[in-house]
């Protein structure tokens, strides 16, 4: 059995953002495409939490939706336990679907407001045939509610009767009901209060230890990622610019963009370390910069950065895509 559960190889996704056909004809315009994910490759090992971080528009949520099959990739492979799920049809995917689930960012939008909680959690049980018979699934739903810190009596309620944190617990229970090995967490705490975030994150870590789960954790909050992630991938405009162990990335970031993100985190320990203020903003993905897309914001960029596209290369224990790092600039 391989140690890698999920393998992403040269994954890409383009979206058509063109005007309607008649407008293009009248205005003599060509079709326009935006590349949300551009040649991304990484691996997720069994039992670990791999985090993807980056600013809004970097492609994090698109990668999450590609992995669980909500949208199709333009190119590349998504290997789940050795099987390329990117090319499988919906019928054949049904056999694998129960092995990976997703927790969405907004717990209210992801729960059917017309269903009682017990029916929401029971739906995967019935769909995947995890248990047989009404008495069996009702018992399993009660167990799942108590596992995520709710009461079995809460199953009779509707989603609107819960707080945001409680609704996210319901969403986690629904994901667990299919008995998955792998869960994609798309910013699962960003819509919650800070005090509630800590409770949900601790619950997810406890569940990971109890059930041996593997997580892909999507977030823009580096303090959350520091608490959760075993390894971290940094995305910028659809490309991976750095991949490292969690502790290594926070201690010794290699890529200038990663350093900028870390400098934006408040220094609560007041260490007095030098900090680089955040400069500029992420470019328009419809018309991205040439070469390294980060070069307009990078203090170390030169002409090579404007012409050539860097690829991920190993630098000590970190993979980074940066010519300045290769050439020892800065």
DOGU-612709 format. One record per residue: y, x, z of N, C-alpha, C in turn. Coordinates in steps of 0.001 Angstrom, whole numbers, padded with zeros to 6 digits, always signed. Example, Ala and Ser with C-alpha at 12.3 -4.5 7.8 and 13.67 -1.06 7.14 Angstrom:
BEGIN
-005690+013190+007800-004500+012300+007800-003300+013200+007800
-002250+012850+007080-001060+013670+007140+000030+012900+007870
//
This chain:
BEGIN
-001192+000844+000000+000000+000000+000000+001247+000883+000000
+002132+000644-000988+003338+001451-001081+004322+001093+000021
+005138+002062+000396+006139+001848+001444+007331+001061+000923
+007497+000996-000404+008630+000292-001013+008235-001160-001298
+008992-002103-000726+008723-003520-000964+009515-004034-002160
+010794-003628-002260+011659-004085-003349+012236-002874-004071
+012075-002858-005385+012637-001778-006191+013561-002334-007260
+014803-001890-007266+015779-002321-008263+015989-001162-009224
+015745-001396-010506+015823-000330-011504+016771-000714-012630
+017878+000017-012753+018856-000142-013844+019281-001601-014030
+019532-002271-012919+019862-003696-012957+021292-003916-013459
+021446-004846-014393+022763-005179-014944+022870-006687-015122
+024110-007159-015015+024360-008581-015269+025756-008773-015839
+025838-009376-017034+027103-009688-017680+027344-011194-017623
+028605-011593-017493+028980-013000-017519+029969-013236-018660
+029756-014322-019380+030661-014709-020459+031877-015418-019849
+033050-014809-019975+034276-015401-019430+035241-015766-020563
+034688-016028-021725+035503-016345-022896+036139-017730-022766
+037196-017917-023522+037797-019238-023645+036862-020135-024467
+037035-021454-024418+036220-022343-025262+036322-021962-026741
+035305-022324-027489+035205-021906-028896+036444-022272-029709
+036936-023490-029565+038080-023927-030362+039319-023104-030021
+039537-022804-028743+040681-021977-028350+040601-020585-028970
+039381-020028-029008+039213-018691-029587+039513-018695-031071
+039093-019774-031762+039342-019865-033199+040840-019988-033473
+041512-020852-032722+042941-021080-032953+043773-019855-032579
+043350-019133-031542+044112-017978-031080+043576-016664-031626
+042511-016766-032460+041919-015584-033089+041508-014534-032053
+040762-014966-031048+040306-014086-029977+038794-013914-030034
+038328-012739-029606+036899-012470-029506+036373-012956-028154
+035068-013007-028054+034450-013336-026770+034740-012233-025760
+034839-012613-024476+035073-011648-023412+033932-011731-022394
+033499-010558-021954+032425-010497-020963+032867-009637-019781
+032399-009985-018616+032632-009162-017441+031282-008657-016953
+031198-007361-016676+029965-006765-016164+030049-006741-014645
+029360-007694-014015+029413-007814-012554+028515-006787-011876
+027396-006451-012524+026467-005443-012001+026150-004491-013139
+026312-003187-012887+026245-002212-013972+025269-001084-013621
+024038-001185-014132+023051-000095-014045+022806+000342-012596
+022455-000622-011751+022244-000361-010318+020760-000132-010037
+020466+000924-009273+019080+001230-008879+019037+001610-007406
+018105+000995-006664+017853+001390-005276+016514+000817-004842
+016025+001267-003700+014749+000800-003152+014947+000289-001730
+014137-000697-001363+014144-001219+000009+012737-001060+000571
+012633-000302+001646+011325-000042+002244+010914-001173+003172
+009626-001301+003365+009114-002349+004252+009642-002168+005674
+010123-003265+006253+010534-003263+007643+011937-002750+007903
+012662-002342+006863+014009-001803+007077+015076-002834+006717
+016307-002536+007095+017464-003310+006665+018309-002429+005752
+018351-002793+004482+019181-002077+003506+020435-002899+003294
+021595-002289+003502+022860-003004+003384+023601-002603+002119
+024265-003564+001492+025178-003309+000382+026580-003665+000846
+027509-002715+000722+028884-002948+001162+029842-002657+000012
+031036-003186+000134+032055-002980-000877+033091-004080-000795
+034205-003893-001497+035259-004888-001507+034819-006134-002274
+035592-007210-002132+035326-008423-002898+035395-008102-004386
+034425-008616-005135+034380-008353-006565+033573-007133-006951
+032899-006511-005972+032125-005306-006277+030719-005618-006797
+030280-006875-006695+028969-007249-007234+027889-007468-006193
+028243-007486-004918+027245-007606-003854+026469-008925-003944
+027196-010031-003975+026543-011343-003983+025797-011595-005286
+026290-011033-006390+025589-011173-007668+024218-010513-007597
+024140-009334-006986+022855-008644-006822+021921-009483-005963
+022452-010093-004902+021634-010946-004034+021032-012106-004821
+021844-012761-005638+021363-013904-006423+020377-013472-007497
+020576-012277-008060+019630-011766-009046+018262-011520-008427
+018248-010954-007235+016977-010591-006599+016144-011830-006276
+016788-012898-005799+016026-014097-005431+015817-015036-006612
+016339-014683-007785+016058-015466-008984+017002-016626-009232
+018151-016687-008551+019105-017765-008800+019807-017581-010137
+019957-016337-010571+020467-016041-011907+019594-014948-012524
+019613-014884-013840+018778-013918-014566+019568-012640-014864
+018932-011482-014806+019634-010244-015156+019801-010098-016661
+020850-009388-017051+021044-009039-018460+020116-007897-018851
+019857-006998-017895+018970-005873-018151+018442-005304-016851
+017380-004496-016950+016811-003851-015781+015631-004602-015192
+015096-004058-014103+013909-004621-013464+014162-004887-011987
+013508-005950-011488+013502-006268-010057+012034-006311-009643
+011584-005256-008994+010180-005130-008621+009986-005572-007179
+009192-006620-006992+008845-007079-005653+007370-006805-005418
+007096-005858-004548+005725-005445-004262+005000-005067-005556
+005732-004379-006444+005148-003890-007689+005202-004845-008856
+005619-006100-008638+005681-007097-009702+007110-007285-010168
+007340-007235-011474+008677-007413-012028+009005-008907-012061
+009788-009368-011084+010096-010792-010993+011204-011199-011961
+011888-010228-012555+012984-010545-013472+012480-011189-014757
+011223-010953-015118+010696-011465-016382+009709-012612-016200
+009462-013017-014970+008484-014074-014722+009122-015444-014849
+008343-016407-015360+008820-017781-015477+008795-018499-014140
+009371-019690-014101+009478-020433-012848+008115-020818-012297
+007159-021106-013182+005830-021503-012710+005116-020353-012009
+005151-019165-012618+004492-018015-012009+005254-017503-010789
+006577-017734-010769+007379-017305-009629+007055-018108-008376
+006531-019293-008555+006224-020165-007404+005267-019485-006434
+004342-018686-006975+003371-017999-006119+004031-016935-005250
+005121-016352-005748+005818-015306-005010+006976-015834-004178
+007473-017022-004510+008713-017518-003927+008691-017568-002406
+007548-017912-001836+007486-018029-000377+007611-016676+000322
+007409-015588-000414+007432-014262+000215+008837-013704+000358
+009820-014307-000323+011204-013886-000104+012119-015103-000085
+013068-015072+000842+013992-016181+001054+015418-015642+001155
+016384-016556+001294+017790-016159+001331+018536-016942+002390
+019419-016250+003099+020341-016884+004041+021731-016761+003436
+022410-017904+003255+023676-017918+002537+024861-017738+003485
+026014-017466+002871+027227-017166+003631+027732-018377+004402
+027791-019530+003760+028336-020733+004386+027192-021637+004828
+026905-021723+006117+025750-022506+006574+025914-023995+006344
+027160-024491+006265+027337-025923+006043+027079-026289+004585
+027560-025447+003657+027369-025722+002234+025919-025557+001806
+025144-024745+002528+023765-024473+002118+022753-025446+002732
+023223-026370+003571+022344-027363+004185+022678-028749+003643
+021664-029525+003306+021868-030876+002772+022419-031785+003870
+023663-032278+003723+024270-033075+004796+023597-034429+005017
+022773-034869+004050+022126-036182+004171+020735-036098+004799
+020261-034893+005022+018939-034717+005608+019060-034355+007079
+018099-034825+007853+018003-034375+009236+017493-032934+009246
+017820-032229+010305+017460-030815+010407+015952-030606+010285
+015176-031515+010886+013715-031346+010833+013197-031416+009398
+013842-032233+008552+013428-032330+007148+013869-031113+006353
+015054-030577+006695+015550-029373+006018+014596-028201+006256
+014172-028039+007507+013286-026919+007842+011873-027154+007319
+011471-028426+007258+010102-028745+006832+009906-028648+005327
+010999-028698+004555+010869-028689+003098+010080-027485+002571
+010381-026229+002988+009551-025107+002518+008100-025203+002991
+007880-025768+004180+006508-025916+004678+005693-026784+003737
+006294-027886+003282+005583-028794+002375+005489-028218+000963
+006591-027599+000503+006633-027078-000874+005594-025985-001100
+005481-025066-000129+004575-023930-000282+003221-024158+000380
+003015-025328+000962+001729-025636+001585+001389-024730+002750
+002413-024353+003527+002186-023470+004674+001319-024162+005713
+001585-025444+005945+000768-026251+006863+000457-027573+006174
-000602-028241+006602-001022-029504+006010-000890-030617+007041
-000315-031737+006610-000221-032897+007472+001090-032962+008238
+001542-034207+008478+002831-034409+009131+002845-033856+010549
+001760-034061+011299+001726-033590+012684+001845-032068+012741
+001219-031379+011791+001245-029917+011776+002640-029403+011461
+003318-030012+010445+004643-029489+010110+005682-029854+011156
+005512-031010+011811+006440-031360+012892+006321-030376+014057
+005100-029991+014367+004883-029007+015428+005486-027654+015042
+005325-027258+013771+005858-025983+013306+007382-025993+013311
+007988-027113+012935+009447-027228+012953+009979-027069+014374
+009313-027709+015337+009729-027573+016742+009661-026113+017189
+008597-025415+016785+008440-024003+017153+009553-023149+016540
+009889-023426+015283+010918-022648+014595+012297-022877+015219
+012594-024121+015579+013869-024413+016224+014010-023650+017536
+012947-023606+018306+012992-022874+019573+013033-021363+019339
+012417-020895+018261+012438-019471+017934+013855-018980+017659
+014678-019828+017022+016049-019417+016682+017059-019826+017759
+016587-020276+018904+017487-020556+020018+018016-021971+020087
+017391-022908+019373+017761-024314+019446+016660-025102+020153
+016905-026377+020374+015922-027230+021036+015133-028028+020007
+013899-028370+020345+013083-029184+019447+013735-030538+019188
+014510-031050+020145+015195-032333+019983+016290-032269+018913
+016759-031052+018622+017810-030904+017616+017341-031256+016214
+016042-031356+016020+015507-031684+014707+015914-033047+014215
+016257-033960+015142+016636-035321+014755+018100-035422+014344
+018874-034342+014502+020305-034371+014202+020573-034002+012744
+021811-034271+012326+022278-033891+010996+023120-032614+011093
+023277-031868+009989+024028-030602+010044+025441-030718+010607
+026138-031829+010339+027525-031951+010796+027639-032054+012319
+026525-032284+013000+026539-032401+014453+026442-031043+015150
+026371-029967+014379+026231-028628+014948+027485-027803+014714
+027656-026778+015528+028710-025795+015289+028284-024861+014161
+029206-023998+013722+028886-023077+012632+027738-022148+012974
+027744-021603+014193+026661-020715+014611+025327-021413+014688
+025342-022670+015165+024092-023437+015245+023566-023775+013856
+024482-024084+012929+024047-024363+011556+023413-023129+010923
+023958-021946+011229+023354-020740+010685+021976-020506+011297
+021791-020891+012546+020457-020801+013157+019473-021724+012439
+019946-022905+012038+019103-023830+011272+018730-023195+009930
+019710-022554+009275+019446-021897+007994+018431-020770+008149
+018513-020049+009258+017543-018972+009519+016156-019558+009750
+016090-020672+010496+014793-021328+010730+014182-021811+009418
+015020-022334+008520+014517-022775+007210+013952-021594+006420
+014661-020454+006464+014178-019264+005752+012846-018792+006337
+012705-018861+007659+011474-018400+008310+010296-019332+008068
+010571-020600+007763+009482-021578+007662+008513-021262+006530
+008989-020553+005514+008106-020187+004396+007263-018951+004705
+007422-018389+005903+006719-017174+006338+006968-016012+005359
+008258-015683+005109+008569-014632+004130+008386-013236+004698
+008287-012266+003791+008284-010851+004168+009679-010248+004018
+010458-010836+003100+011744-010263+002709+012804-011349+002708
+013957-011074+003351+015043-012052+003403+016329-011390+002921
+016984-012040+001969+018296-011604+001495+019355-012325+002321
+020210-011562+002984+021240-012120+003866+022599-011887+003221
+023177-012931+002626+024443-012795+001903+025609-013119+002835
+026152-012092+003484+027243-012230+004440+026984-013381+005420
+025877-013337+006154+025461-014485+006978+026356-014769+008170
+027266-013847+008522+028109-014071+009699+029596-014101+009377
+029976-013956+008122+031400-013834+007793+032174-015126+008047
+031496-016282+008051+032168-017556+008276+032172-017953+009757
+031700-017066+010640+031543-017396+012053+032553-016651+012918
+032803-017196+014104+033648-016504+015080+032995-015197+015496
+033816-014249+015955+033314-012918+016296+032257-012974+017387
+032475-013800+018417+031504-013891+019517+030178-014468+019039
+030255-015409+018100+029037-016022+017559+028336-015047+016610
+029109-014228+015897+028522-013232+014994+027537-012346+015728
+027933-011858+016897+027068-010960+017660+025755-011652+018029
+025824-012931+018391+024604-013668+018746+023665-013785+017552
+024221-014108+016394+023390-014274+015195+022788-012937+014762
+023574-011872+014821+023067-010551+014432+021953-010095+015361
+022123-010307+016659+021067-009945+017620+019816-010778+017395
+019995-012070+017065+018848-012923+016757+018099-012386+015541
+018834-011984+014500+018194-011482+013283+017429-010193+013549
+017955-009337+014384+017245-008097+014728+015981-008401+015526
+016065-009351+016445+014884-009736+017231+013804-010323+016335
+014213-011160+015380+013250-011768+014457+012620-010719+013550
+013403-009730+013167+012863-008648+012344+011770-007895+013083
+012008-007607+014361+011003-006909+015166+009766-007784+015383
+009980-009082+015594+008872-009985+015904+007982-010259+014699
+008595-010447+013534+007835-010854+012349+007692-009740+011310
+008214-008557+011577+008106-007452+010627+008852-007696+009337
+010037-008306+009419+010796-008687+008233+011517-007490+007606
+011768-007611+006322+012597-006653+005581+013851-007384+005141
+015028-006772+005356+016289-007422+005027+017042-006660+003944
+017675-007416+003042+018799-006911+002259+020027-007580+002841
+020932-006787+003403+022073-007326+004137+023342-007062+003336
+024002-008146+002911+025229-008051+002131+026412-008268+003063
+027392-007367+003029+028544-007534+003906+029715-006673+003424
+030930-007100+003799+032110-006262+003596+032610-005721+004932
+031954-006122+006026+032354-005731+007380+031526-004525+007827
+032146-003357+007843+031414-002129+008157+030947-002081+009607
+031648-002745+010525+031203-002767+011916+029899-003546+012054
+029749-004600+011258+028499-005371+011253+027374-004544+010637
+027679-003882+009528+026680-003062+008840+026194-001931+009737
+027105-001333+010478+026740-000230+011387+025723-000694+012422
+025853-001945+012851+024959-002508+013866+023586-002852+013280
+023553-003195+011981+022333-003759+011405+021519-002815+010527
+022189-001924+009778+021534-001297+008627+020786-000017+008957
+019606+000138+008340+018875+001406+008360+019436+002341+007294
+019669+001789+006098+020280+002538+004998+021360+001676+004363
+022315+002349+003716+023479+001639+003176+023745+002095+001748
+024037+001129+000885+024501+001407-000467+025928+000914-000623
+026790+001743-001180+028209+001398-001352+028454+001053-002819
+028981-000147-003069+029242-000620-004427+030723-000580-004739
+031035-000196-005975+032416-000273-006446+032410-000748-007896
+033004-001899-008126+033110-002484-009467+031747-002527-010176
+030728-002977-009444+029419-003193-010031+028499-001999-010070
+028977-000818-009626+028148+000387-009639+027924+000911-008220
+026755+001478-008001+026492+002165-006738+027158+003534-006777
+027988+003812-005769+028644+005118-005734+028072+006014-004636
+027359+005420-003664+026771+006235-002600+025640+005471-001926
+024562+006189-001592+023434+005628-000839+023032+006645+000214
+022959+006195+001479+022638+007134+002562+022061+006387+003749
+021416+007134+004644+021008+006569+005926+022258+006093+006658
+022102+005039+007462+023253+004448+008124+024062+005433+008958
+023396+006184+009823+024098+007123+010697+024766+008238+009881
+024076+008687+008824+024626+009756+007989+025893+009302+007278
+025871+008083+006760+027023+007605+006011+028246+007469+006900
+028078+006993+008118+029228+006842+009006+029701+008185+009561
+028791+009128+009684+029158+010434+010239+029713+011365+009174
+029077+011373+007970+029478+012306+006916+029522+011599+005556
+030490+010722+005333+030594+010075+004017+030920+011101+002944
+030325+010941+001770+030522+011915+000690+031524+011442-000358
+031424+010176-000759+032258+009678-001856+033654+009327-001340
+034704+009633-002111+036072+009298-001677+036269+007811-001369
+035567+006935-002103+035696+005495-001853+035097+005124-000503
+033938+005711-000175+033320+005459+001130+034238+005931+002250
+034852+007087+002065+035779+007603+003072+036964+006656+003253
+037442+006088+002149+038559+005160+002238+038161+003898+003006
+036959+003378+002742+036485+002195+003453+036370+002462+004950
+035830+003627+005302+035662+003960+006721+037007+004190+007403
+037960+004737+006671+039289+004948+007248+039999+003633+007525
+039583+002567+006836+040206+001261+007052+039691+000584+008321
+038598+001091+008894+038055+000529+010133+038889+001022+011310
+039354+000127+012194+040155+000566+013347+039430+001604+014195
+040135+002648+014590+039570+003729+015405+039705+003357+016884
+038767+002546+017364+038860+002034+018735+038702+003138+019776
+038025+004215+019412+037834+005316+020360+039035+006255+020411
+040007+006032+019509+041254+006816+019476+040966+008319+019473
+040135+008724+018506+039721+010125+018423+040826+011017+017866
+041804+010419+017208+042891+011207+016634+042550+011848+015309
+041413+011450+014701+041022+012042+013424+042007+011623+012327
+042123+012497+011324+043025+012194+010208+042472+011024+009401
+043366+010169+008935+042942+008964+008227+043713+008833+006915
+043015+008306+005908+043629+008091+004597+043869+006594+004425
+045115+006139+004286+045374+004700+004136+044783+004165+002836
+044413+002878+002846+043875+002227+001655+044973+002144+000601
+044669+002601-000593+045641+002592-001678+045084+001820-002874
+045963+001041-003510+045574+000310-004706+044627-000832-004407
+044102-001419-005464+043137-002499-005332+042125-002399-006450
+041023-003129-006298+039939-003051-007273+040446-003520-008643
+040156-002780-009723+040694-003129-011053+040097-004430-011588
+040711-004911-012662+040210-006101-013348+038861-005778-013984
+037775-006462-013573+036447-006138-014126+036307-006469-015607
+037194-007313-016146+037135-007618-017581+037584-006413-018399
+038510-005638-017852+039012-004449-018534+038981-003261-017561
+037785-002760-017233+037674-001700-016224+038197-000362-016745
+038567+000544-015846+039014+001874-016268+037896+002654-016952
+038266+003606-017774+037280+004461-018434+036691+005447-017432
+035565+006065-017824+034953+007086-016971+034547+006545-015624
+034867+007273-014565+034621+006800-013201+035631+005702-012897
+035159+004504-012637+036066+003368-012453+036941+003500-011208
+036605+004431-010326+037409+004624-009120+038573+005601-009345
+038634+006250-010497+039596+007342-010669+041064+006918-010509
+041489+005665-010856+042902+005331-010639+043314+005328-009164
+042349+005203-008261+042665+005157-006831+042255+006436-006108
+041627+007344-006801+041039+008518-006151+042039+009676-006091
+042274+010254-004909+043197+011383-004793+042630+012682-005362
+041331+012711-005666+040692+013935-006158+040376+013882-007649
+040802+012825-008335+040423+012629-009739+041112+013639-010660
+040387+014020-011724+040971+014860-012785+040597+014265-014146
+040834+015018-015217+040596+014500-016564+039124+014168-016809
+038214+014951-016219+036791+014673-016397+036429+013299-015829
+037022+012952-014696+036753+011657-014064+037201+010505-014954
+038225+010742-015764+038739+009698-016647+037881+009539-017898
+037128+010595-018267+036347+010574-019508+034886+010198-019286
+034244+010765-018235+032802+010653-018060+032445+009731-016889
+031268+009136-017007+030767+008253-015947+029801+009050-015068
+030091+009219-013778+029183+009977-012906+027929+009177-012576
+026843+009889-012312+025584+009242-011913+025230+009694-010496
+024383+008911-009845+023968+009250-008491+023159+010538-008482
+023588+011492-007671+022863+012746-007502+022737+013050-006015
+021678+013775-005656+021430+014083-004254+022349+015204-003790
+023070+014950-002712+023918+015951-002059+023495+015990-000582
+022707+017012-000237+022087+017086+001102+021211+015854+001291
+021533+014962+002242+020692+013779+002481+021296+012506+001905
+022297+012662+001056+023025+011504+000527+023041+011533-000992
+022864+010353-001603+023054+010219-003039+024462+009725-003294
+025186+010421-004166+026560+010035-004473+026856+010281-005942
+027714+009437-006514+028124+009578-007912+029583+009994-007930
+029825+011303-007942+031205+011795-007850+031311+013206-008409
+032155+013398-009434+032363+014722-010001+033116+015633-009028
+034037+015069-008245+034786+015877-007278+033857+016487-006258
+032829+015720-005858+031837+016230-004905+030997+017325-005539
+030600+017125-006799+029799+018130-007500+030545+019452-007652
+031843+019355-007955+032632+020548-008240+033332+021123-007017
+033138+020485-005868+033733+020997-004637+035233+020804-004534
+035766+019811-005278+037186+019533-005176+037512+018851-003852
+038564+019222-003194+038972+018592-001935+038082+018973-000791
//
